Amino acid sequence: MNEENLKQIDAAIRDVNDFPKPGIVFKDITPVLGDGELFRLTTDSFADTLNGESISKVIGIDARGFIFGAALADRIGAGFVPVRKKGKLPWETTGVAYSLEYGEAHVEIHKDAIKPGERVILVDDLLATGGTAGAAIKLVKELGGEIVCMSFLIELAFLEGRKNLDSDVRVEALLTY
C-alpha cells in the first residue's frame, strides 16, 4: 500500500467527540467518501490488500462496508454480497446472532450468495470489537466460502477486535488508531 496515499486518507478523517454518546471519539469517514480522489485511493488501497489473489465475491458489511465493498467489487471484477442486519434481505437467508459491548445483534446473508469454494474478501470501514466481522466470517464459512482476507479502512487497535476474529484469516487495516 502506498504510504503517501494512506497519509492523505488519514488526514481527511475527522474525529467527532462524544458521538454517538459521551466519551466516544467517532472516526468520521464522510470527508473521504465525499472526495473523489480520496475515495479512489481508498479503493486502490483495499485492492492492494489482496496481494494479487483471485477473488470471486466481495462481502460488504452493513452499512459502510457496502460503499467500499461495492467499489472494490467493481474495481476487481468480482460480485458483491451484502451482509445485512436481520430482516433487511428479501430472499431466503441464514443468520447469526453475536454479542456487542452493549447487547446483542443479528446479521444475515442470502443462502445462495456464495457457492462452496468461492474465494471472498470481507470489507468494512471499521474493526472495533470484531463482533460483526466475526459473525460475517461464520456466515461465509457456513455457505462454504473461502475467506482470503478481511480488510478494514480503520482498526481501533485498543479494542482488540482481532481477538474475536478467526485466526486463520488474514486481517488488513489501512489505518490503525
Residue, then its C-alpha position, 0 to 999 in steps of 0.5 A: m500500500n502506498e504510504e503517501n496515499l494512506k497519509q492523505i486518507d488519514a488526514a481527511i478523517r475527522d474525529v467527532n467527540d462524544f458521538p454517538k454518546p459521551g466519551i466516544v471519539f467517532k472516526d468520521i469517514t464522510p470527508v473521504l467518501g465525499d472526495g473523489e480522489l480520496f475515495r479512489l485511493t481508498t479503493d486502490s488501497f483495499a485492492d492492494t490488500l489482496n496481494g494479487e489473489s483471485i477473488s470471486k465475491v466481495i462481502g460488504i458489511d452493513a452499512r459502510g462496508f457496502i460503499f467500499g465493498a461495492a467499489l472494490a467489487d467493481r474495481i476487481g471484477a468480482g460480485f458483491v454480497p451484502v451482509r445485512k442486519k436481520g430482516k433487511l434481505p428479501w430472499e431466503t437467508t441464514g443468520v447469526a446472532y453475536s454479542l456487542e459491548y452493549g447487547e446483542a445483534h443479528v446479521e444475515i446473508h442470502k443462502d445462495a450468495i456464495k457457492p462452496g469454494e468461492r474465494v471472498i474478501l470481507v470489507d468494512d470501514l471499521l474493526a472495533t470489537g470484531g463482533t460483526a466481522g466475526a459473525a460475517i466470517k461464520l456466515v461465509k464459512e457456513l455457505g462454504g466460502e473461502i475467506v482470503c482476507m478481511s480488510f478494514l479502512i480503520e482498526l481501533a487497535f485498543l479494542e482488540g477486535r482481532k481477538n474475536l476474529d478467526s485466526d486463520v484469516r488474514v486481517e488488513a487495516l489501512l489505518t490503525y488508531 
